[in-house]
Amino acid sequence: MKNIAGLMKQAQQMQQKMADMQAKLEAVEIEGVAGAGLVRVRLSGKGVMKGIKIDPKLADPAETEMLEDLVVAAHADAKAKLDAMMEEETKNAMGGMSLPPGLKLPF
């Protein structure tokens, strides 16, 4: 019985840490860049695009396709940074408990 009580307490602590992590993610903004800083994209901690900054030099109509590609690249950069941060936060919240391979949190 003592083992079950300890397990329940550990599960409650993990649940609280995950809730704290979710709240932290709400406040986080990550910036991704592409084209040596010509395009910048800001994402919320949930992956929602919050803003975009495009250098005026790229506003040439002949460069529209390159601009579109750079926006996609900047978004991918920001998303990769966000995913890495979320993975680290999840590891910290789990406090050493390991999950089965392939299982990702938050769900």
N, C-alpha and C positions, 0 to 999 in steps of 0.2 A: 504494500500500500504506500509506503514512503516513496518508492520509486515513481509511482503514478502521480503523487502530489508534486514531486519535483518536476516531473515532465509537464504537468499542467501549468506550474508556475513559470517554467521556461517558455512555454507556448504563449502565455499571456505577455511576458516580457518582449518576446519576438513580435507579437502583434502590435504592441505599443511602439516599438522601434520602427516597424513598417509604417504605422500611421504618422509618426514623426517625419520619416523620410518623405512620405507623400506630401506633407505640408511644406517641407523644405523645397521640394521640386516645384511646387506652385509658385514660389518666389524667385526661382533661378531663371536667369537668361543666359544663353550661350550664343556666342557669335562665331559664324563660319565665314571664311574668306576665300576668294578665288581671283585669279588673274592678278596676282601680286598686289592684292588689296583694292583692285578696281571695283569689285563687287563684294558687298558684305551683307550677310543675312543674320537676323537675330531670331532665335527660337526660344519658346518658353520651356520650362522643365518637362512639360508634357509633349513637346515636339511640335507645338503650334507656331507657325511663322508669325512673329510679332512685328517685324520690320525689315526693310531692305534699303540699302544705300548703294547707289550706282554712280560712279564717277562720270561727270558730264562728258568727258572725252569719248565715252562709249555710246553716246546718243546718236551717232552717225547711222542713218537708215541702212547704209550698206553693211553695217556691222551687227544687224539685228540678230542673226543666227548665232554669232559668237556670244553676244550678250545673253541670249537665252541659255546657251550652254554654260556660261559662267554663273548664272543664277542657280542653275541645277547643281553645279559643282560646289558653290558656296553653301547651299542648303545641305548637301551631302556631308560637307566638312563639319557644319554645326551639328548635324544629327549624329555623326560618328563621335564627336566630343561628348555630346549628351549621353549617348549609349554607354560610353566608357565611364562617365561620372556616375550614372545610375548603377552600373555593375559594381563599382567600388562602394557606393552607398549601401547597396544590398548586402554585400559581403560584411560590411561593418554592422549592419542591422542584425544580421544572422548570428553574429557573435561566435563564429566558429562552427556552427551547425552546418552540415553539408546537405545539399539537396540532391536528389537523383539527377544524373546527367540529362541534359535537355530541358529540365524544368526551369523556367525563368520566372522571376518575381519582379515587379508586381504583375499580377495576372492580367 
